[in-house]
Amino acid sequence: MFPEDHYQLEANYRPDLRDVTSTARLFNFKRPVYMSDEVWNDCVDLRAIGNESYDELAVLQRLRHILFMAASVLRGRVEDLQYNFRIYRVPNKPMESRRPEPVDLLLIAHKDEFNRPVITIQFPAE
């Protein structure tokens, strides 16, 4: 059996969240980490012209960048934390410039409905 901090959200708990825990463990996250689909599509998933996907390594690098910035925000704090942090991302829309631009994200360290500690990364307006 897995230790208590190795659980997954129920499939119908929040279908708009993506589990990024396995990559987050590389940055010493001790609890599950979830990212909203909106953040994933805008900041992690990388699309080429013609809506073709880039290679998985480029997507992984973008995910690791967000998780690195989130880990630096936590600095060991684990309970009841909401913190805005800024990253630079390259827009996916083909008509826009391909230059990095700043975007604010919100890290929330909280307990889920089953009183289990989780971390969620989303846009502040979500």
N, C-alpha and C positions, 0 to 999 in steps of 0.2 A: 504494500500500500504506500501511497505517496505521503510525504509529510503534509501537514495542514496547509502550508503555503504553496503547495503545488496543485491547486484545483483550477478548474475552468468554470467560467460562467455558464449558467444554464443556457441552452440554445435560444430560448425565448426571453431571456432576461433583458437584454438590450441588443437587438439585432443590428443596430447601427454602430456597434463597437467591433473592432478587430483586435484579436489577441496577438500582441507583439512580445510576449513574455520571454520566449526562447532567445530572442536577440537582446532583450533588455538585461538578461542574466550576464551578458558580457560586460555590462557596466555596473555590476554588483547590485542590481535591484533584487531585493529579497522577497518581494511580493509580486503578484501578477500585475502586468501593465497592459492597459487597453488603450487603443487610439480610435477616435471617431472616424467613420468612413469619410467624412468631409475633409478632415486633416490628411488622411491617407491619400485621397484623390488629388488634393491640391498641393501637398508638400512632399509626398513620398513617391507615389506612382509617377513615372516619367513617360511621356508620350512624344513620339517623333511626329514629324509632319506626315499626314495621312493616317493619323491615329494608330500607328504601329508602335508596339512596345519596344523600349530599349532593353538591353540585356539585364539580367537579374542583378548583376554586380552593381550597376549604377543605382538601381532601386535600393539595394541593401546599403550602399554608401549614404544615400539620402536618409534612410531610416536610422542608421547609426549616428548621423549628425544630430538628428532631433533627440535621440535617446541620450547622447553625450551631453547636450545642453540641458536636458531635463535632470540628469544625474547631478550636474553641477549646481542646479537649483536646490535639490534636496539636501545635500550635505549632511546626511544622517538623520534629518528630521523625517518622521514617518507618520504622524497622526494629524488629522484635521488641518491640512495645509492646502491653501489655494494660492498659486503664485503664477503671475504672468511672466513669460520669458519670450525673447525675440530670437528668431532665426532668419537666415536669408535663404530664399528658395527661388528656383527658376520656374517661371510660369509655364503651364502646359498648353495654354491656348496658342495656336499657331500664328494668329494675327498679332500677338503681343511681342514685345521685345524679349529676347532670350537672355537678358541680363538679370543677375540676381537682384531680388528686391526684398525688403524686410517684411516680415509678417509676425504678428503676435499670437502666441499660443498660451493656453492655460493648463497648468498641471494641477490636478486635484488628488491629494492623498486622503482617502476616506475609507469608511467601512461600507460594504454593500448591504443589501437587505437581510443577509444571513449573518451579519456582524463579522464578516471576514475583511481584512485589510486589502485594499486594491488601490491602484493608481490609474487615473484616466487622463489622457492628453486630448484636448479638444480646442476649438476656437473659443475665445471669450464669450461670444454672442450665442453659443449653442446652449 
